[in-house]
Amino acid sequence: MKQTALFLVVAFVAAPLALIAQSSVSAPAFVFADSSSSGSGAGIVRSSVNIPTVRTEPFSRMAIGTGASPMGVRLQVATNLNDHLNLRTYGSLFDYNLNFTTSGIDATAKLSLASGGAALDVYPFHAGFRISPGALFYNQNRINASANVAGGTSFTLNNQTFYSANANSATGATPVTGNALLNLHTSRPAFTITTGWGNMIPREGSHWSFPFEIGAAFIGDPALNVNLGGWVCADQAQTQCASLQSTNPIAVSAQSNLQTQVAKWNNDLSLLKTYPIISGGIAYSFRIRGARQ
C-alpha cells in the first residue's frame, strides 16, 4: 500500500498546483475626455482602471449530502479548495439480514456495511464533470453467517455428499453446525477512483445539487473462512459417523473437502476485489466564509 499512499499524496498536493491559479485581472483601459484642457482641441486622457474579480476563498463553502451506493446509505461533506477542486469525505452504513442455501446447507447471514473515506474531486473543465481519486481509510464491510444442518440432512462439499448426524446421547453425536465470515477489506487503506457529474458546491452559487458518480474501490481479494462442527456421516443410514474435530478418516475427508470448497468459493468471490461504486444523491451547499476581492 505504499504506492497507494504515495499516489494520494501526489494527487492531493500536485493537482491544486497544476490547475489555473486564481488571480485578479485588469479590465481594459477606458478613455475619458477632459473638456477643460487648453488649446483648440479637447485633450484626451487615457486611464487604466484595475477592477479585481471576485473570487472564492478556499474552505469558504461547504456542502452536506446524502445518497445510496453498493456500500450502503451514504453521508458526505465537501468543501472547496479552488474553482477546480473540492475535498470530500464520506461514510456509509447498511445492515441487512438474509437467508440462503448453498451446497444443501441452509444458512442465516447478516450483511454489515460500514466504511469511510475521502476523495479529491477534480473538475478539469470548471463544470459538472469530475474525476475523483481517493481512499477508503475505514472499511468494516463483511458478512457473518451461521448454519444448523438438521440431523439426517445431506449436504455437499467439493461435490462429495455427506450427512448430518442425528443427536445421540449414547455416542455424543450432534448435528452439523457451521459459521462463516466473509471480509471485504483485505487492503487497508483501499484506493478508490470514480468519475461523475454534479458539483456538490455549484460554482454559480446555487445551493442544491444532485451528484452522481461511478467507479470502483480496490479492496483486495475477499477473505472467506468457514468452520464446521458436530458429527458428520458418510452414509444416510448413519453407520459411519465421526466428530468433525476428530482424526477419523470420515472427519478428515469432510474437512479436506471443506477446504477445497472454500477455495472455490473464494475464487468465485475474487471479482469483488474491485468493488463497484455507483452513487447518486442530493446535496445542499452554503457559505461559511465571505468572498474575497
N, C-alpha and C positions, 0 to 999 in steps of 0.2 A: 504493500500500500504506500510505500514511499513515493512511487511515481505518481500516484493519485494525489497525494498531499502536495507534491511539487507542482503538479498541473494546476491545482486550485489556487495555490499562492500566485503563480504566474497570471492566472486568469483574473484574480481579484486586484492585482497590483498593476499589471501591464495594460489591461483593457481600458481603464479610465484615461491612461496617458495616450493611448493610441487614437482616441476619438478627438473630435474637434474641440479645442479649448474654448470656453466661453469668455468673451471679452466685449467691451463696449466698442461701438463703431461710430465713425464720423458721418454725419449727414452731409449731403452735397452742399457746396457753397451757395449762399443766397446773395442776390445783387440788390443793393439799396441805392436810391437816387438821393443826393444831397442838394436841394434847391438853393441852399444858402451859399454855395461856392461862388467865388468871384469869377468873372470872365463872361465871354459871350455864351458859352455852353455850360450846361449843368455838369458839375463834377460827379464822377461815378466812384463810389467807394465799395470795394468788394470785401466782404467779411465772411469768414468761415465760422459757422456755429457748430460746436460739438454737442450732439444730442445723444447721450448714452441710452442704450437699450435696457429695458427692464429684464432682469434675469432672476432665476430662482436659485436660492442658496441651496447647497447640499443639506440634506436632512431637514428641509423646511416643510415637507409634506409627508403625510403618512396615509396608508390605506389598510383597511381591515376587510378581509373577505372570507367567504366560506364556499364550500363546494364538495364534490364527491369524486373519488378515484378508486382504482383497484386496491389502494392501501387504506381505504376507509373514508369516513367523513373528515373533511379537511378544514382546518382553520389556518389562515395565513396572514402575515403582516408584512408590509413593504414600505420602504422609504426611498426617496430619490437621492441619487448621487450627483447626476447632472442630466442634461437633456437626453442623453442616450443610455443611461444606466439606472437601474433600480437594484437595491439589495432586498432580498425577500427571505423570510423564514417561515416555516410551516410545520404543522404537526397533524397527524392523522390517527384516528381511533375507530375501532369497529370490533364488535364481538358477535358471534353467531354460532348457534348450536345446530348440529345436523346429524342425521343417521345415515349410514351407508353399509353396503355389503361388499366384501372383497374376498375372493378365494373361498367363498362359502362361510365367511366369518362375519357376523353382524356386529357392527361397532357403533358407538356413540362418540361423536367428536365435538370439540369446541375450537372454532376458529378465533384466534385472538390477534388483532392487528393493532400495533402501536409503533409509530415511527415519527421521527422529527429530523428536519434538515434545513439547509439554506441553499440559496441559488443566487447567481448574479444574472439579472435579466438585461440582456444587451439588445438595444433597439437600433440596428445599424442605419435604418432609413428614417429615423425620427418619426416613426409611425407605429401602427399597432403590431406589426410583425416583430418577433423577437427570437433570440437563441439564448438558452439558459443552461450554462454549466453549473454544477453544484455537487452536493454530497449529502447522504443520509448519515448523520452523526449518531442518531439513536435509532435502533431497529430491534424490536421485540416481536416481529411477525412470526407466528407459529401456529401449529395445530396439535392439540392433545387429544388422544383417542383411547378408549378402553373397550374391552370386549369380554363377554362371558359366553362361552360356547356350551350350549346345553348338552348334557350327557347323551351319548349315542349319536350326536350330530356329526356328520362328516365335513371335512374341510380339506383344502389342497394347499400344499406348499411346494413350489417348483414342479408343478404338475404331478406330485405324488399325493395320494389320498391317505388321510389319517382320520382317526375318530376320537372324539372327546369322551373320556371315561365317565361312567356313571359314579355317583358318590357311593363309597363303600367303606363303612366304618371299620370293617374287619381288616382290610388291606390298607386303609388310609387314603384310598383313591379319591380324587376330587376332579370335577370337570375342568376343562382347559379354560384359563383366563389369559388375558393379554392386555398390554398397554403399548402405546406408540407415541412418539414425539417427532414432529417434523419442524425443523428450524429453518427459517428463511433469512438467515443473517450470517452467512459464512464470512463475508468480507465486511470489516468494520474499520473505518467508515466505508460506505459504498458510493462510488462515483455515479452521478446522475447527469443526464443530458436530455433536454427537451427543447422543442420548438413550439411556437404557438402564436396566437393573435389576441390582442386586447391588453392594454396597459392598465394595470391596477391604479396608476396615478396618471390620468389623462393629461397631456401637456396643454390642451386647450382650456384647462381649468374646470371642466365638469367634474361632478362628484361620483357618479355611478359608472361602473364598467362591468363587462361580462367576459372575463378572461377565459381562454381555452388553451390547453397545451396537450401535446402528445410526445412521448419519448420513452425512456427506459432507465431503470436503476440496475446497476451491475452488482448484484448482491452476492455473487458466488454460488457455487453448487449447493442446492438444498441438502440438508443432512437429516435422513430418516433413520430412526432407531426403533426397533420392535423387540419386545420381550414377551415370552410365553411362559406360563406357569401351569401347575396342575398335572394331571396324568393324561397321557396320550396312548392310544391303542392302534395297533397295526391292522386289526380286523374288526368288523362290525359286531361279531359275537363277543368281542372283548375278552378273548382268551390270551392275547398277547398285549399286555399293557405295562407301562412304566412311568415313573415320575420324570418329568422333563428336566429335573435337576439332578438326575442320576446319570451314571455312566452305562446304563443298559443300552445295548445296541439299538433298540427301538427309539429311545430318547435321543441318542447320538444322531441317528438318521433324521429325526424330526428337526433337531437343532441345526444340522448341516443344511437341510433343505430350506429351513427358515432363512439362514444367512444368504443362501443363493437367491431366494425370492426377494429379500430386502435389497440385494444388489441390483436386481432387475427393476424394482420399484424406483430406486434412486436414479437409475439410468433414465427411466421414463420421466422423472421429475426434473432432470437436468435442464430442460428448456426454461425452467423458472429462474435459472441463474441470471437471465436477462429479464428482469421483472417489468412488465409493461406499466407505463404511467399514461393514463388518459383522464384528464381532469377538466371539469367545467364548473363554473360557479358565478358568483356575484360579489362585487367589492364596492366599498364606499371610501372615498379619499377626502382628506381635509387638510387644511394648513395648520402647521404647528409653530411656524416662524414666519416673519414677514418677508416680502420680496426685497431685493437689494438693487440699488441703482448702480 
